[in-house]
Structures are given as C-alpha cells and as structure tokens.
C-alpha cells in the first residue's frame, strides 16, 4: 500500500502546483488587462 500513498501524495502535489500556476496566470491576465503590465514585444525572428 505504501507506493499508492506515495503516488497519491505526488499527484496531489502536482494538482496543487497546477492550481498555483492557474492562479498566477489569472492574476497576470488581470494585471495585463488593467494596463499595469505589458506583454513583451518581439523584435527579432
């Protein structure tokens, strides 16, 4: 049973990390929409 518990903990950690990523992206999108941050401009190929 121990490998299953380790797998569950790892899967939970990945889901939490994914949730943090989604939250960060949502915050960045709100900041961008409010004009507080700007997308980088590509100048080269």
PyMOL Python script that loads the backbone (N, CA, C, O; Angstrom):
from pymol import cmd

cmd.read_pdbstr("""\
ATOM      1  N   UNK A   1       0.806  -1.210   0.000  1.00  0.00           N
ATOM      2  CA  UNK A   1       0.000   0.000   0.000  1.00  0.00           C
ATOM      3  C   UNK A   1       0.846   1.270   0.000  1.00  0.00           C
ATOM      4  O   UNK A   1       0.368   2.329  -0.406  1.00  0.00           O
ATOM      5  N   UNK A   2       2.076   1.178   0.442  1.00  0.00           N
ATOM      6  CA  UNK A   2       2.915   2.382   0.534  1.00  0.00           C
ATOM      7  C   UNK A   2       3.121   3.070  -0.817  1.00  0.00           C
ATOM      8  O   UNK A   2       3.014   4.294  -0.882  1.00  0.00           O
ATOM      9  N   UNK A   3       3.415   2.331  -1.910  1.00  0.00           N
ATOM     10  CA  UNK A   3       3.590   3.020  -3.198  1.00  0.00           C
ATOM     11  C   UNK A   3       2.352   3.805  -3.630  1.00  0.00           C
ATOM     12  O   UNK A   3       2.472   4.862  -4.248  1.00  0.00           O
ATOM     13  N   UNK A   4       1.168   3.293  -3.307  1.00  0.00           N
ATOM     14  CA  UNK A   4      -0.060   4.014  -3.660  1.00  0.00           C
ATOM     15  C   UNK A   4      -0.140   5.323  -2.881  1.00  0.00           C
ATOM     16  O   UNK A   4      -0.522   6.353  -3.438  1.00  0.00           O
ATOM     17  N   UNK A   5       0.213   5.292  -1.606  1.00  0.00           N
ATOM     18  CA  UNK A   5       0.185   6.509  -0.794  1.00  0.00           C
ATOM     19  C   UNK A   5       1.172   7.542  -1.334  1.00  0.00           C
ATOM     20  O   UNK A   5       0.868   8.735  -1.373  1.00  0.00           O
ATOM     21  N   UNK A   6       2.353   7.082  -1.751  1.00  0.00           N
ATOM     22  CA  UNK A   6       3.346   7.998  -2.319  1.00  0.00           C
ATOM     23  C   UNK A   6       2.812   8.581  -3.626  1.00  0.00           C
ATOM     24  O   UNK A   6       2.954   9.778  -3.877  1.00  0.00           O
ATOM     25  N   UNK A   7       2.208   7.749  -4.448  1.00  0.00           N
ATOM     26  CA  UNK A   7       1.658   8.215  -5.719  1.00  0.00           C
ATOM     27  C   UNK A   7       0.569   9.255  -5.461  1.00  0.00           C
ATOM     28  O   UNK A   7       0.532  10.294  -6.120  1.00  0.00           O
ATOM     29  N   UNK A   8      -0.315   8.977  -4.507  1.00  0.00           N
ATOM     30  CA  UNK A   8      -1.389   9.916  -4.202  1.00  0.00           C
ATOM     31  C   UNK A   8      -0.828  11.252  -3.727  1.00  0.00           C
ATOM     32  O   UNK A   8      -1.329  12.308  -4.111  1.00  0.00           O
ATOM     33  N   UNK A   9       0.201  11.209  -2.898  1.00  0.00           N
ATOM     34  CA  UNK A   9       0.812  12.448  -2.417  1.00  0.00           C
ATOM     35  C   UNK A   9       1.440  13.215  -3.574  1.00  0.00           C
ATOM     36  O   UNK A   9       1.328  14.439  -3.643  1.00  0.00           O
ATOM     37  N   UNK A  10       2.094  12.506  -4.475  1.00  0.00           N
ATOM     38  CA  UNK A  10       2.715  13.155  -5.631  1.00  0.00           C
ATOM     39  C   UNK A  10       1.652  13.750  -6.552  1.00  0.00           C
ATOM     40  O   UNK A  10       1.813  14.863  -7.054  1.00  0.00           O
ATOM     41  N   UNK A  11       0.582  13.018  -6.770  1.00  0.00           N
ATOM     42  CA  UNK A  11      -0.495  13.519  -7.625  1.00  0.00           C
ATOM     43  C   UNK A  11      -1.142  14.750  -7.000  1.00  0.00           C
ATOM     44  O   UNK A  11      -1.453  15.711  -7.703  1.00  0.00           O
ATOM     45  N   UNK A  12      -1.343  14.727  -5.702  1.00  0.00           N
ATOM     46  CA  UNK A  12      -1.917  15.875  -5.007  1.00  0.00           C
ATOM     47  C   UNK A  12      -0.997  17.080  -5.117  1.00  0.00           C
ATOM     48  O   UNK A  12      -1.461  18.197  -5.346  1.00  0.00           O
ATOM     49  N   UNK A  13       0.295  16.866  -4.956  1.00  0.00           N
ATOM     50  CA  UNK A  13       1.256  17.966  -5.069  1.00  0.00           C
ATOM     51  C   UNK A  13       1.228  18.562  -6.470  1.00  0.00           C
ATOM     52  O   UNK A  13       1.300  19.781  -6.628  1.00  0.00           O
ATOM     53  N   UNK A  14       1.124  17.711  -7.485  1.00  0.00           N
ATOM     54  CA  UNK A  14       1.072  18.216  -8.865  1.00  0.00           C
ATOM     55  C   UNK A  14      -0.199  19.027  -9.088  1.00  0.00           C
ATOM     56  O   UNK A  14      -0.163  20.068  -9.742  1.00  0.00           O
ATOM     57  N   UNK A  15      -1.312  18.561  -8.553  1.00  0.00           N
ATOM     58  CA  UNK A  15      -2.560  19.311  -8.705  1.00  0.00           C
ATOM     59  C   UNK A  15      -2.476  20.663  -8.008  1.00  0.00           C
ATOM     60  O   UNK A  15      -2.955  21.667  -8.534  1.00  0.00           O
ATOM     61  N   UNK A  16      -1.867  20.689  -6.824  1.00  0.00           N
ATOM     62  CA  UNK A  16      -1.707  21.955  -6.114  1.00  0.00           C
ATOM     63  C   UNK A  16      -0.795  22.895  -6.890  1.00  0.00           C
ATOM     64  O   UNK A  16      -1.074  24.090  -6.987  1.00  0.00           O
ATOM     65  N   UNK A  17       0.297  22.362  -7.448  1.00  0.00           N
ATOM     66  CA  UNK A  17       1.193  23.179  -8.269  1.00  0.00           C
ATOM     67  C   UNK A  17       0.455  23.722  -9.486  1.00  0.00           C
ATOM     68  O   UNK A  17       0.645  24.879  -9.861  1.00  0.00           O
ATOM     69  N   UNK A  18      -0.386  22.896 -10.105  1.00  0.00           N
ATOM     70  CA  UNK A  18      -1.146  23.326 -11.266  1.00  0.00           C
ATOM     71  C   UNK A  18      -2.121  24.431 -10.868  1.00  0.00           C
ATOM     72  O   UNK A  18      -2.313  25.392 -11.614  1.00  0.00           O
ATOM     73  N   UNK A  19      -2.737  24.296  -9.691  1.00  0.00           N
ATOM     74  CA  UNK A  19      -3.647  25.326  -9.195  1.00  0.00           C
ATOM     75  C   UNK A  19      -2.934  26.645  -8.972  1.00  0.00           C
ATOM     76  O   UNK A  19      -3.476  27.707  -9.278  1.00  0.00           O
ATOM     77  N   UNK A  20      -1.720  26.585  -8.442  1.00  0.00           N
ATOM     78  CA  UNK A  20      -0.923  27.794  -8.224  1.00  0.00           C
ATOM     79  C   UNK A  20      -0.584  28.437  -9.565  1.00  0.00           C
ATOM     80  O   UNK A  20      -0.637  29.660  -9.698  1.00  0.00           O
ATOM     81  N   UNK A  21      -0.239  27.620 -10.557  1.00  0.00           N
ATOM     82  CA  UNK A  21       0.072  28.139 -11.888  1.00  0.00           C
ATOM     83  C   UNK A  21      -1.143  28.836 -12.496  1.00  0.00           C
ATOM     84  O   UNK A  21      -1.020  29.933 -13.042  1.00  0.00           O
ATOM     85  N   UNK A  22      -2.301  28.214 -12.406  1.00  0.00           N
ATOM     86  CA  UNK A  22      -3.524  28.806 -12.950  1.00  0.00           C
ATOM     87  C   UNK A  22      -3.828  30.127 -12.249  1.00  0.00           C
ATOM     88  O   UNK A  22      -4.212  31.098 -12.901  1.00  0.00           O
ATOM     89  N   UNK A  23      -3.661  30.172 -10.932  1.00  0.00           N
ATOM     90  CA  UNK A  23      -3.896  31.402 -10.177  1.00  0.00           C
ATOM     91  C   UNK A  23      -2.932  32.500 -10.615  1.00  0.00           C
ATOM     92  O   UNK A  23      -3.335  33.651 -10.783  1.00  0.00           O
ATOM     93  N   UNK A  24      -1.668  32.150 -10.798  1.00  0.00           N
ATOM     94  CA  UNK A  24      -0.672  33.136 -11.231  1.00  0.00           C
ATOM     95  C   UNK A  24      -0.992  33.656 -12.631  1.00  0.00           C
ATOM     96  O   UNK A  24      -0.865  34.852 -12.892  1.00  0.00           O
ATOM     97  N   UNK A  25      -1.404  32.767 -13.527  1.00  0.00           N
ATOM     98  CA  UNK A  25      -1.760  33.197 -14.879  1.00  0.00           C
ATOM     99  C   UNK A  25      -2.995  34.095 -14.869  1.00  0.00           C
ATOM    100  O   UNK A  25      -3.054  35.071 -15.617  1.00  0.00           O
ATOM    101  N   UNK A  26      -3.971  33.776 -14.037  1.00  0.00           N
ATOM    102  CA  UNK A  26      -5.174  34.599 -13.941  1.00  0.00           C
ATOM    103  C   UNK A  26      -4.839  35.981 -13.399  1.00  0.00           C
ATOM    104  O   UNK A  26      -5.354  36.987 -13.888  1.00  0.00           O
ATOM    105  N   UNK A  27      -3.975  36.031 -12.389  1.00  0.00           N
ATOM    106  CA  UNK A  27      -3.557  37.315 -11.825  1.00  0.00           C
ATOM    107  C   UNK A  27      -2.807  38.134 -12.864  1.00  0.00           C
ATOM    108  O   UNK A  27      -3.040  39.335 -12.996  1.00  0.00           O
ATOM    109  N   UNK A  28      -1.911  37.493 -13.599  1.00  0.00           N
ATOM    110  CA  UNK A  28      -1.161  38.197 -14.643  1.00  0.00           C
ATOM    111  C   UNK A  28      -2.099  38.725 -15.724  1.00  0.00           C
ATOM    112  O   UNK A  28      -1.906  39.834 -16.222  1.00  0.00           O
ATOM    113  N   UNK A  29      -3.099  37.953 -16.088  1.00  0.00           N
ATOM    114  CA  UNK A  29      -4.062  38.401 -17.096  1.00  0.00           C
ATOM    115  C   UNK A  29      -4.835  39.619 -16.603  1.00  0.00           C
ATOM    116  O   UNK A  29      -5.076  40.551 -17.371  1.00  0.00           O
ATOM    117  N   UNK A  30      -5.223  39.619 -15.336  1.00  0.00           N
ATOM    118  CA  UNK A  30      -5.932  40.773 -14.766  1.00  0.00           C
ATOM    119  C   UNK A  30      -5.039  42.003 -14.737  1.00  0.00           C
ATOM    120  O   UNK A  30      -5.488  43.105 -15.053  1.00  0.00           O
ATOM    121  N   UNK A  31      -3.783  41.822 -14.361  1.00  0.00           N
ATOM    122  CA  UNK A  31      -2.827  42.935 -14.334  1.00  0.00           C
ATOM    123  C   UNK A  31      -2.615  43.482 -15.751  1.00  0.00           C
ATOM    124  O   UNK A  31      -2.547  44.694 -15.953  1.00  0.00           O
ATOM    125  N   UNK A  32      -2.513  42.578 -16.721  1.00  0.00           N
ATOM    126  CA  UNK A  32      -2.333  42.996 -18.115  1.00  0.00           C
ATOM    127  C   UNK A  32      -3.552  43.769 -18.598  1.00  0.00           C
ATOM    128  O   UNK A  32      -3.412  44.822 -19.221  1.00  0.00           O
ATOM    129  N   UNK A  33      -4.747  43.255 -18.315  1.00  0.00           N
ATOM    130  CA  UNK A  33      -5.978  43.922 -18.743  1.00  0.00           C
ATOM    131  C   UNK A  33      -6.121  45.297 -18.105  1.00  0.00           C
ATOM    132  O   UNK A  33      -6.676  46.213 -18.712  1.00  0.00           O
ATOM    133  N   UNK A  34      -5.619  45.440 -16.881  1.00  0.00           N
ATOM    134  CA  UNK A  34      -5.699  46.723 -16.176  1.00  0.00           C
ATOM    135  C   UNK A  34      -4.605  47.690 -16.636  1.00  0.00           C
ATOM    136  O   UNK A  34      -4.590  48.850 -16.223  1.00  0.00           O
ATOM    137  N   UNK A  35      -3.690  47.219 -17.487  1.00  0.00           N
ATOM    138  CA  UNK A  35      -2.637  48.077 -18.007  1.00  0.00           C
ATOM    139  C   UNK A  35      -1.440  48.229 -17.091  1.00  0.00           C
ATOM    140  O   UNK A  35      -0.582  49.079 -17.326  1.00  0.00           O
ATOM    141  N   UNK A  36      -1.373  47.409 -16.046  1.00  0.00           N
ATOM    142  CA  UNK A  36      -0.254  47.514 -15.103  1.00  0.00           C
ATOM    143  C   UNK A  36       0.982  46.758 -15.565  1.00  0.00           C
ATOM    144  O   UNK A  36       2.094  47.050 -15.124  1.00  0.00           O
ATOM    145  N   UNK A  37       0.792  45.792 -16.450  1.00  0.00           N
ATOM    146  CA  UNK A  37       1.940  45.094 -17.039  1.00  0.00           C
ATOM    147  C   UNK A  37       1.721  45.035 -18.544  1.00  0.00           C
ATOM    148  O   UNK A  37       0.587  45.101 -19.018  1.00  0.00           O
ATOM    149  N   UNK A  38       2.800  44.911 -19.283  1.00  0.00           N
ATOM    150  CA  UNK A  38       2.714  44.888 -20.741  1.00  0.00           C
ATOM    151  C   UNK A  38       3.391  43.637 -21.275  1.00  0.00           C
ATOM    152  O   UNK A  38       4.405  43.180 -20.746  1.00  0.00           O
ATOM    153  N   UNK A  39       2.812  43.102 -22.325  1.00  0.00           N
ATOM    154  CA  UNK A  39       3.405  41.933 -22.968  1.00  0.00           C
ATOM    155  C   UNK A  39       4.689  42.352 -23.669  1.00  0.00           C
ATOM    156  O   UNK A  39       4.756  43.446 -24.229  1.00  0.00           O
ATOM    157  N   UNK A  40       5.697  41.508 -23.648  1.00  0.00           N
ATOM    158  CA  UNK A  40       6.936  41.847 -24.359  1.00  0.00           C
ATOM    159  C   UNK A  40       6.689  41.939 -25.866  1.00  0.00           C
ATOM    160  O   UNK A  40       5.847  41.230 -26.417  1.00  0.00           O
ATOM    161  N   UNK A  41       7.422  42.806 -26.500  1.00  0.00           N
ATOM    162  CA  UNK A  41       7.298  42.974 -27.948  1.00  0.00           C
ATOM    163  C   UNK A  41       8.439  42.221 -28.614  1.00  0.00           C
ATOM    164  O   UNK A  41       9.602  42.410 -28.257  1.00  0.00           O
ATOM    165  N   UNK A  42       8.121  41.389 -29.556  1.00  0.00           N
ATOM    166  CA  UNK A  42       9.133  40.607 -30.260  1.00  0.00           C
ATOM    167  C   UNK A  42       9.774  41.497 -31.332  1.00  0.00           C
ATOM    168  O   UNK A  42       9.082  42.065 -32.177  1.00  0.00           O
ATOM    169  N   UNK A  43      11.084  41.605 -31.284  1.00  0.00           N
ATOM    170  CA  UNK A  43      11.783  42.467 -32.233  1.00  0.00           C
ATOM    171  C   UNK A  43      12.612  41.686 -33.237  1.00  0.00           C
ATOM    172  O   UNK A  43      13.095  42.260 -34.213  1.00  0.00           O
ATOM    173  N   UNK A  44      12.786  40.391 -33.019  1.00  0.00           N
ATOM    174  CA  UNK A  44      13.599  39.582 -33.922  1.00  0.00           C
ATOM    175  C   UNK A  44      12.818  38.419 -34.471  1.00  0.00           C
ATOM    176  O   UNK A  44      11.623  38.267 -34.217  1.00  0.00           O
ATOM    177  N   UNK A  45      13.508  37.611 -35.221  1.00  0.00           N
ATOM    178  CA  UNK A  45      12.856  36.432 -35.806  1.00  0.00           C
ATOM    179  C   UNK A  45      12.898  35.289 -34.827  1.00  0.00           C
ATOM    180  O   UNK A  45      12.402  34.202 -35.126  1.00  0.00           O
TER     181      UNK A  45
END
""", "prot")
cmd.dss("prot")
cmd.show_as("cartoon", "prot")
cmd.util.cbc("prot")
cmd.orient("prot")
